[in-house]
Amino acid sequence: MVKFTVEDRDGSQQELEAPDDMGLNLMETLKAFEYEVLATCGGMALCGTCHVKVLAGGENLPEQGDAELDMLDMIPDSESNSRLSCQLQVNDNLEGCTFQICGSLSED
């Protein structure tokens, strides 16, 4: 199991514990914990609606791939600590991280 913290859009934080042996990504895990994440593209790094900011622990995360970087370039509030949660696998790299949910709640 991996423990990490999620900050919702209202500023509330909750520590989550997720299995690291099911091949899930962070987006799928957030949806399973009933966070409002649209993820309209289904995890293909094509929509940006699963955008999160890494508030702590980012040095442990893998580098962004080209598809993720391209999509982040199109998100107006993207910053250097921005990631697409669909591109982050739930594994030991997420241990101790803090993620702030930023993705859009609408498809406009």
Secondary structure, 3 states (H helix, E strand, C coil): CEEEEEECCCCCEEEEEECCCCCCEHHHHHHHCCCCCCCCCCCCCCCCCCEEEEEECHHHCCCCCHHHHHHHHHCCCCCCCEEEHHHCECCHHHCCCEEEECCCCCCC
